[in-house]
Amino acid sequence: MSATSSHSYYLHGEQRAWIQQLARQWHWRLELPTWGMMVLVYGSWFGVVHYWQPLGPWLGTPLLIIATTGYLSLQHELIHGHPTRWPRLNHLLGLLPLAVWYPYGLYRDSHLQHHRDRHLTSPEDDPESYYFSQTQWQRWPTWLPLLTKVRNTLIGRMALGPALDIAATLIKALKAILTGELRTLAMWLVHGALLVPMFIWLQVHGLSAGFYLLAVSYPALGLTKVRSFFEHRAVEAPQARSVINEAAWPWRLLFLNLNYHLVHHDLPGLPWYGLRKVYLAEQEAYRQRSQGFVVAGYGVWLAEYAFTPIAVEVHPFAAADVAGDAQSGWSTISLARWAGAVQDFPTDLAKSRKT
């Protein structure tokens, strides 16, 4: 398989047929890898809590952090329509507040907005952008550049990033509720109602709410910041804004292959176990498509940016690059439904080319 050109990569017929063939395999159609991951994540989290006393905090805490981080990755998979074709069932599967700090519905809505690739990295339109607009930069106090430099180191992102995200989330939620957004209020009420029995159950097994918040949930959010540390960059070509990180298998499993982030943005409906297959089948084409935004594992970021900030401050250009998005072609394609509706993919492809 090869790219159609060195600068613009499209889902060509040969690859489309190959992907459809993969999707017809029974274990893909049933999404068994995702169900298996769900059993592993839920089983690990509840198992560690249940056996907390014999495990002890020195062993139990890191295991619970890893399980909670895995749950965050699983929630992302649920947002993108897996493992079932029924969004409400997927929503129920991700509703438990194991990460504590935000409702699943809030994460879902924000993340889907993030997938409008023509606005990717724009501070006005991308809720997951780490960039500032010139107006924001000038309006903020004089200590903002220093705080930003600390946040733009890998250690700073892991330590401060969750706190900044939590504060921004709570402030935004409070504003929404005060302006009468009943949907936001309902999400937070459901979230709070689920937290109460969870904290009681944790307390029964010897974990206080404070310990879980500070020693488990917050570090789990910090661990996810390793994946998202330099996941996007502000460049003109939308297809070159998402990283390809050729991470080792433990990271790939923990983050459900989201290290192949350009592949995910190109095919947001592709299940996690297909991301590596698609990337390896078109590796050279993807390297060209990313315009060199390729990293040889998270250790590279640790070595280069542990205490050295990446240059992510004021956004360098207007992100509303509609023309660039149309040129990228493939970035808006979704595989629609892998669980039984892959036959509709050619129609989805045609529709995406028109948008």
C-alpha positions as CSV (number, residue, x, y, z in Angstrom):
1,M,0.0,0.0,0.0
2,S,1.2,3.5,-0.8
3,A,0.1,7.1,-0.4
4,T,-1.5,8.8,-3.4
5,S,1.0,11.6,-3.0
6,S,3.8,12.7,-0.7
7,H,1.9,15.6,0.7
8,S,-1.8,14.6,0.7
9,Y,-2.8,11.2,1.9
10,Y,-6.2,9.8,1.1
11,L,-8.0,6.6,2.0
12,H,-7.3,4.8,-1.3
13,G,-9.4,2.0,-2.6
14,E,-6.9,-0.8,-1.7
15,Q,-6.7,0.3,1.9
16,R,-10.5,0.8,2.2
17,A,-11.1,-2.8,1.0
18,W,-8.4,-4.1,3.4
19,I,-10.0,-2.2,6.4
20,Q,-13.4,-3.5,5.4
21,Q,-12.0,-7.0,5.3
22,L,-10.5,-6.6,8.8
23,A,-13.9,-5.3,10.0
24,R,-15.7,-8.4,8.8
25,Q,-13.6,-10.7,11.1
26,W,-15.8,-12.0,13.8
27,H,-13.7,-10.8,16.7
28,W,-13.6,-7.3,15.2
29,R,-17.3,-7.2,14.6
30,L,-18.0,-8.3,18.2
31,E,-15.3,-5.9,19.5
32,L,-13.9,-8.6,21.7
33,P,-10.6,-6.8,22.3
34,T,-12.6,-3.8,23.7
35,W,-14.8,-6.1,25.9
36,G,-11.7,-7.8,27.1
37,M,-10.1,-4.5,28.0
38,M,-13.3,-3.5,29.8
39,V,-13.1,-6.7,31.9
40,L,-9.4,-6.0,32.6
41,V,-9.9,-2.4,33.6
42,Y,-13.0,-2.9,35.7
43,G,-11.7,-6.1,37.2
44,S,-8.4,-4.5,38.1
45,W,-10.0,-1.5,39.7
46,F,-12.6,-3.3,41.8
47,G,-10.2,-6.1,42.6
48,V,-7.5,-3.8,44.0
49,V,-10.1,-2.0,46.1
50,H,-11.6,-5.3,47.3
51,Y,-8.1,-6.6,48.3
52,W,-6.8,-3.3,49.5
53,Q,-6.0,-4.5,53.0
54,P,-3.8,-7.5,52.1
55,L,-2.2,-5.6,49.2
56,G,-1.4,-2.5,51.3
57,P,-1.0,1.0,50.1
58,W,2.5,0.6,48.7
59,L,1.4,-2.0,46.2
60,G,-2.3,-1.1,46.0
61,T,-1.8,2.6,45.2
62,P,0.2,2.2,42.0
63,L,-2.0,-0.6,40.8
64,L,-5.1,1.5,41.4
65,I,-3.5,4.5,39.6
66,I,-2.8,2.3,36.5
67,A,-6.3,0.9,36.6
68,T,-7.8,4.4,36.8
69,T,-5.6,5.6,34.0
70,G,-6.8,2.6,31.9
71,Y,-10.4,3.6,32.7
72,L,-9.8,7.0,31.3
73,S,-8.5,5.5,28.1
74,L,-11.5,3.2,28.1
75,Q,-13.9,6.2,28.4
76,H,-12.3,7.7,25.4
77,E,-13.0,4.5,23.4
78,L,-16.6,4.6,24.6
79,I,-17.0,8.2,23.4
80,H,-16.0,7.1,19.9
81,G,-18.7,4.4,19.6
82,H,-17.3,1.3,21.1
83,P,-17.9,-1.5,21.9
84,T,-21.6,-1.3,21.0
85,R,-23.6,0.5,18.3
86,W,-25.9,2.0,21.0
87,P,-24.6,5.3,22.4
88,R,-26.7,5.1,25.5
89,L,-25.3,1.7,26.4
90,N,-21.8,3.0,25.8
91,H,-22.6,6.0,28.0
92,L,-23.8,3.7,30.8
93,L,-20.5,1.6,30.5
94,G,-18.5,4.8,31.1
95,L,-20.7,6.5,33.7
96,L,-18.9,5.3,36.8
97,P,-17.0,8.2,38.3
98,L,-13.7,6.4,38.9
99,A,-11.7,9.4,37.8
100,V,-13.8,11.6,40.1
101,W,-13.1,15.1,38.7
102,Y,-15.6,15.4,35.9
103,P,-18.8,13.7,34.5
104,Y,-18.4,11.4,31.6
105,G,-20.9,13.4,29.5
106,L,-18.9,16.5,29.9
107,Y,-15.8,14.7,28.7
108,R,-17.7,13.2,25.8
109,D,-19.1,16.6,24.6
110,S,-15.8,18.4,24.9
111,H,-13.8,15.7,23.2
112,L,-16.1,15.4,20.2
113,Q,-15.7,19.2,19.8
114,H,-12.0,18.6,19.8
115,H,-12.3,16.4,16.7
116,R,-13.2,19.2,14.4
117,D,-9.8,19.0,12.8
118,R,-9.9,22.3,10.9
119,H,-10.0,24.0,14.3
120,L,-7.5,21.7,15.9
121,T,-5.2,23.6,18.4
122,S,-7.2,26.8,18.1
123,P,-7.6,28.3,21.6
124,E,-11.0,29.7,20.7
125,D,-12.5,26.5,19.2
126,D,-10.5,23.5,20.5
127,P,-11.3,22.7,24.1
128,E,-8.2,20.6,24.4
129,S,-5.8,23.2,23.1
130,Y,-2.9,24.3,25.2
131,Y,-2.4,27.4,23.1
132,F,-3.5,30.9,24.0
133,S,-4.8,33.6,21.7
134,Q,-3.0,36.9,21.5
135,T,-5.9,38.6,23.3
136,Q,-5.8,36.0,26.1
137,W,-2.1,36.3,26.5
138,Q,-2.2,40.1,26.8
139,R,-5.2,40.0,29.2
140,W,-3.7,37.5,31.7
141,P,-1.4,38.7,34.5
142,T,2.3,39.0,34.2
143,W,3.0,35.6,35.8
144,L,1.2,33.7,33.1
145,P,4.4,33.2,30.9
146,L,6.2,31.7,33.9
147,L,3.3,29.4,34.8
148,T,3.0,28.4,31.1
149,K,6.7,27.5,30.9
150,V,6.3,25.3,33.9
151,R,3.2,23.7,32.6
152,N,4.9,23.1,29.2
153,T,7.6,20.9,30.8
154,L,6.6,17.2,31.1
155,I,7.1,17.2,34.9
156,G,5.1,20.4,35.2
157,R,2.3,19.1,32.9
158,M,2.0,16.0,35.1
159,A,2.1,17.9,38.3
160,L,0.1,21.1,37.5
161,G,-1.9,20.1,34.4
162,P,-4.6,18.2,36.3
163,A,-5.1,21.0,38.8
164,L,-5.4,23.6,36.0
165,D,-7.9,21.4,34.1
166,I,-10.0,20.7,37.3
167,A,-10.2,24.4,38.1
168,A,-11.1,25.3,34.5
169,T,-13.7,22.5,34.4
170,L,-15.4,23.6,37.7
171,I,-15.4,27.2,36.8
172,K,-17.0,26.5,33.4
173,A,-19.6,24.2,35.0
174,L,-20.5,26.8,37.6
175,K,-21.0,29.4,34.9
176,A,-23.1,27.1,32.9
177,I,-25.3,26.2,35.8
178,L,-25.7,29.8,36.9
179,T,-26.9,30.7,33.4
180,G,-29.5,28.0,33.6
181,E,-28.0,25.1,31.5
182,L,-30.1,22.3,32.9
183,R,-28.2,19.6,31.0
184,T,-25.0,20.6,32.7
185,L,-26.7,20.6,36.1
186,A,-28.2,17.2,35.4
187,M,-24.7,15.8,34.5
188,W,-23.1,17.0,37.6
189,L,-26.0,15.9,39.8
190,V,-25.8,12.4,38.4
191,H,-22.0,12.4,38.8
192,G,-22.3,13.5,42.4
193,A,-25.0,10.9,43.2
194,L,-22.6,8.2,41.9
195,L,-19.7,9.5,43.8
196,V,-21.4,9.1,47.2
197,P,-21.8,5.3,47.1
198,M,-18.3,5.0,45.5
199,F,-16.6,6.9,48.3
200,I,-18.6,4.9,50.9
201,W,-17.5,1.6,49.3
202,L,-13.9,2.8,49.2
203,Q,-14.1,3.8,52.9
204,V,-15.4,0.3,53.8
205,H,-12.3,-1.2,52.3
206,G,-9.9,1.3,54.0
207,L,-9.5,4.1,51.4
208,S,-10.6,7.5,52.5
209,A,-12.0,9.9,50.0
210,G,-9.1,12.3,50.5
211,F,-6.6,9.6,50.0
212,Y,-8.2,8.4,46.8
213,L,-8.5,11.9,45.4
214,L,-4.9,12.9,46.1
215,A,-3.0,9.6,45.9
216,V,-4.9,7.8,43.1
217,S,-7.2,10.0,41.0
218,Y,-5.0,13.0,40.7
219,P,-1.9,11.0,39.8
220,A,-4.0,9.0,37.2
221,L,-4.9,12.3,35.5
222,G,-1.2,13.3,35.7
223,L,-0.3,10.0,34.0
224,T,-2.7,10.7,31.1
225,K,-0.8,14.0,30.6
226,V,2.2,11.9,29.4
227,R,0.1,10.9,26.4
228,S,-1.3,14.3,25.7
229,F,1.9,16.3,26.5
230,F,2.8,17.2,22.9
231,E,-0.1,15.5,21.1
232,H,-0.8,18.5,18.9
233,R,1.1,21.3,17.4
234,A,0.0,24.5,15.6
235,V,1.0,24.2,12.0
236,E,-0.8,25.2,8.8
237,A,-1.6,21.7,7.5
238,P,-4.3,20.1,9.7
239,Q,-3.0,16.6,8.9
240,A,0.4,17.6,10.4
241,R,-1.1,18.8,13.7
242,S,-1.4,15.4,15.4
243,V,1.6,13.4,16.6
244,I,2.7,9.8,15.8
245,N,4.4,8.4,18.9
246,E,6.0,5.0,18.3
247,A,5.7,4.1,21.9
248,A,6.5,0.7,23.5
249,W,3.8,-1.8,24.1
250,P,3.1,-1.0,27.9
251,W,2.3,2.6,26.9
252,R,0.3,1.5,23.9
253,L,-1.8,-0.8,26.1
254,L,-2.3,1.8,28.8
255,F,-3.4,4.5,26.3
256,L,-5.1,2.1,23.9
257,N,-2.9,3.0,21.0
258,L,-3.7,6.7,21.1
259,N,0.0,7.3,20.7
260,Y,-0.8,6.9,17.0
261,H,-2.8,10.1,17.3
262,L,-2.7,11.1,13.7
263,V,-4.3,7.8,12.7
264,H,-7.0,8.4,15.4
265,H,-7.8,11.8,14.1
266,D,-7.9,10.6,10.5
267,L,-10.2,7.7,11.5
268,P,-11.9,8.6,14.8
269,G,-14.3,5.6,14.4
270,L,-11.5,3.1,14.2
271,P,-11.3,0.8,17.3
272,W,-8.2,1.0,19.4
273,Y,-6.9,-2.4,18.2
274,G,-7.0,-1.2,14.6
275,L,-4.9,1.9,15.0
276,R,-1.5,0.2,15.1
277,K,-2.5,-2.1,12.2
278,V,-3.5,0.8,10.0
279,Y,-0.4,2.7,10.9
280,L,2.0,-0.1,10.2
281,A,0.4,-0.9,6.9
282,E,0.9,2.8,5.8
283,Q,3.9,3.7,8.0
284,E,5.9,5.7,5.4
285,A,2.8,7.4,4.1
286,Y,1.8,8.5,7.6
287,R,5.4,9.8,8.3
288,Q,5.1,11.9,5.2
289,R,1.6,13.0,6.0
290,S,2.6,14.1,9.5
291,Q,5.4,16.3,8.1
292,G,7.9,14.9,10.5
293,F,5.8,15.0,13.6
294,V,7.0,11.6,14.7
295,V,8.4,10.6,18.1
296,A,10.3,7.4,19.0
297,G,8.5,6.8,22.3
298,Y,7.6,8.7,25.4
299,G,11.2,8.4,26.7
300,V,12.2,11.0,24.1
301,W,9.8,13.5,25.7
302,L,11.1,12.6,29.1
303,A,14.7,13.1,28.0
304,E,14.1,16.3,26.1
305,Y,11.3,18.0,28.0
306,A,11.3,16.8,31.6
307,F,12.3,20.3,32.7
308,T,12.6,22.1,29.3
309,P,9.3,23.6,28.0
310,I,7.9,23.0,24.6
311,A,7.1,26.1,22.6
312,V,3.3,26.0,23.1
313,E,2.2,29.5,24.0
314,V,0.5,32.1,21.8
315,H,-1.1,30.4,18.8
316,P,0.8,31.4,15.6
317,F,-2.1,31.7,13.2
318,A,-5.9,31.6,12.9
319,A,-7.0,28.0,13.2
320,A,-10.2,28.3,11.2
321,D,-8.4,26.7,8.2
322,V,-11.4,25.4,6.4
323,A,-9.5,25.2,3.1
324,G,-6.7,23.2,4.7
325,D,-9.2,20.8,6.2
326,A,-10.9,20.2,2.9
327,Q,-7.5,19.6,1.3
328,S,-6.5,17.0,4.0
329,G,-9.5,15.0,2.9
330,W,-9.1,12.0,5.1
331,S,-9.2,13.9,8.4
332,T,-12.9,14.1,8.6
333,I,-13.5,10.4,7.8
334,S,-15.1,8.2,10.4
335,L,-15.6,4.5,10.0
336,A,-19.2,5.0,11.2
337,R,-20.0,1.8,13.0
338,W,-17.5,-1.0,13.2
339,A,-20.0,-3.3,15.0
340,G,-22.1,-4.4,12.1
341,A,-22.3,-1.3,9.9
342,V,-19.1,-1.4,8.0
343,Q,-21.0,-1.9,4.8
344,D,-22.0,1.8,5.0
345,F,-18.4,3.0,5.0
346,P,-18.2,3.9,1.3
347,T,-21.2,6.1,1.7
348,D,-19.6,7.8,4.8
349,L,-16.5,8.3,2.8
350,A,-18.4,10.0,0.0
351,K,-20.2,12.2,2.4
352,S,-17.0,13.2,4.2
353,R,-15.4,14.3,0.9
354,K,-18.4,16.6,0.3
355,T,-18.1,18.4,3.6
